[in-house]
């Protein structure tokens, strides 16, 4: 998801963040203080590298009540990935229009 934030800089991220897919069909709002406790990780497994097209996946862990997903056109799709190095099944969410 492409990210944007009306409150630029680290101070703005204390209150959450907003983002969207590349085409703007899906918007995501995170209502969480991003710095009150460690809540992220980076994974370099083959599956995460393939899904991002980069050297790894940066991930933020949170609870569902802190995430607001706006998808009025129902463009969101889910791929269930069971070929992970950890052996855990991972749901990878993306826009069916722009694939981001």
PyMOL commands that set and color helices and strands:
alter all, ss='L'
color gray80, all
select helices_A, chain A and resi 10-13+46-52+64-66
alter helices_A, ss='H'
color red, helices_A
select strands_A, chain A and resi 2-4+17-20+27-30+40-43+57-60+67-70+76-81+90-95
alter strands_A, ss='S'
color yellow, strands_A
deselect
rebuild
show_as cartoon
